[in-house]
């Protein structure tokens, strides 16, 4: 079981301003609690033991709230972008000293309810010659624009920039990477999607289809949807 996760929480969240003018996206209140509270509780239940928070914009606010992670039963460490935002890929590369091999990559604005242990086992068994595993979901443009062609258990194409009518799946938001994959990141800033695309084209990215829908707070519609979902969990 892969027990360490890098959680990417460094974005500017411009799509949901003015909500994020004073509060980082991870601390937006959803159903009475900061979103990251829901996330960390969930990761603990799923078998994650260590989390590395990759922070950028207003990151000190997240660090002040989360602390050492003890209240969730987690060990939390921090990797900070610094004066220049490094992008999702650059933030991961900077966090490399804090990460085990392999490690989960997750986003600070997504809640993903799937079997982390089962996916970890699949990567261990089938991904010995791979540098990563990407979870995918049959989105069919329902909640966001699909960006993956996935057939017979294999990712055939991943491209966020150029949609293809054959794309029915989407990057679900959870991946497993070997630290060696980070050596392919050439510079800062760098978008993680470029690394994923390179791994797919090189045949070094395993695919795994998730079946439970995702929840996200990266859009106003997503926030409303997530609020309904978490509100129902509390009742």
N, C-alpha and C positions, 0 to 999 in steps of 0.2 A: 504494500500500500504506500503510495506517495503521500507523505504526511506534511509536506511544506508547500505553501502557496505564496506566490508573489501577487499582490493585489494592487492593480494600477489605479491610482487615485489622484493623478496629477493634472488632469485636463482643466481648461478654462470654463467649460460648460456654457458656452455662449448661446446655445440653442434655448436654454431655459432661463435666461435673464429676464426680469430683474431678480429672480429667486436666488441666484448665485453671486450677486454683487457683494454681499456681505458674508455669505455662508458658503463653504465649499459643498460641492454636489453630494458628497458622501454623508454630510450632516443634515441634509434636508429632512425635515420631519415627515415621516410616513406612518400613518395610523398611530400617532402618539410617541414614536421613537425615531431617533436618527437612523437613516437607512443603513449605515454601517453596523449599527447594533443588531439589526435583523440579520445582516450578512454574517457577522462573526459568530453569532449564536448558531446559525445554520451550518457554517463550516465546522464548528466543533462537533455538532451532531453527526456530521458526515465523515468524521475520522481525521480531520486536519488537526495537527498539533502545533504547527508553527506558521506564522504569517509574517511576510515582509511587506510592509506598506511602502509603496513607491509614491512619494509625495512631490507635488509641485505647487501649483497655485493655492495659496492659503493653507498650505500643508500643516502649519503649526497648530491650526484649530483642530485638525483631525488628531494630531499627536497629543494634544492636551486632553481630548475626550477619551481616546483609546488607552493612553498610558502604556503599561507593559503587557496589557491583555489579560491580566490575572482574573478580572471579573467574568471573563468568558472561558476561563480554563485554558487559555492559549499563551504561547510565548510570542510576543510581537517585537519585531525589530523594524528599523526605519532606514530607508534610502532616500535621500533628498536630491532633487534636481539641482538646486542651487539657483544662481542668478538667471541662468538660461534654461528654459523648458527644453527637455531632451527628447520629447516625443515618447510614444509608448515603447518602441524598440530601444531607444537610448536609455530610458529609465530602467529597463530590464538589464541592459548591459552594465549600467552603473551598480545595480544591486547584486551583480554576480558573486561578489565575495560572501554575501550572506545566504546564498542559496545552496541547497543540497543538489545532488544529481541522481535522478531527474527531479523536476519540480513542476507544480501546477502554475499556470498563468490564468488569472481571473481579472475581471474588470470591476472597478469600484462602483459602477452604476447598474450592475446586473445581479439578479437573484436566480440561481439555477438549481432546480430540484431534480437531481439524478443520482445514480449510484456511483459515487466517487471510487469506492473500492473495486467495483466490477470493472470500471474503465481502467483503473490502475493495473489490475490483473491482466486485462487484455493487452495493454501496452507492454507489460513485462513478457508476455508470451509471444506476441506477434510482432513486436517492434524492436527486436534486438538489432536489426540493421537500419533502424530509422533514427532520425534526430528529434522527432516530435510526433504528437498525436493531436488532431483537431477534432473536437466534437462538432457535429453538424445537426441541423434541424430542418425538417421539411416545412419550410415557412411559406412557400408559394406566394411571396410578396404580401402576406397577410399583416404582419406586424412591422416589417421593415423590408427593404429591397433585398431580394435573394441575390446571392453572390457566388454560389457554388454549384457546379455540376457534379453530382454524386451518383455513381452507378455501381451496382454489384459490390457494395462495401468499400468502394475506392473513390477518393477525391480526384476527379479528372481535371477540373479547372477551378481556380479560385481567383477572382478578380473583383475588387470593390469599385474600380474606376470605370470599367467598361461592361455594363450589363449584357447578358446573353439570354435570348429567349428560352434556352434550354435550362437555365438556372432555376431550380425549384427549392434548393436548400440554402441555408444561411449559416455563417460562422456563429455557432451557438453561444460562444463567449467563454469557453473553458478549453484549455489546451494543456498538454504535458510537453515539456521541452527538456532535452539534455543540455547541459551547460555548454557543450561543444557548439551547439547551434548559435550561441551568442557571439562566437568568433566570426560569424558571417556578417555581423553588423559593422559597417565600415566607418561610421561617423555619427556625430550628434548634430542636430536632432535627426531622429530616424523613426519611421512609422513601422510598427510591428507587422502590419499587413504586407509590407514589402518582403519581410523575412518569411512570412507564411507562404506567400506566393512563390518565392524562390525554392522553398522546401518542397512544395507541391510539384513544381515543374521538374525538380531533380529526383522525384520519386522517394523523398526522404520523410514524407509526412503521412502518417497513418490516419485513417478516418474512422470515426465511430458515431453512429447515429443516435442522438438522444430523442426521446419520445414525449417528454413533458415540456410544455411551452415555457418560455422564459418570461421574466418580468424585468423591466428596466425603468430607470428614472432619467434617461437622457433626453426625454422629450416631455412636453406638457401632457400629451395623451398617455404616455407611459406612466407618468406620475399618477394620473387619475386612475389608471388601470391597477397599478401597484397598490394604491391606497385602498381600493375596493378589496383586493386580494388579502392584504395584511389585516384590514379591518375585520374580514370574515374569520381570519385565524384567531383573533382575540375573543370572538364570541363563543 
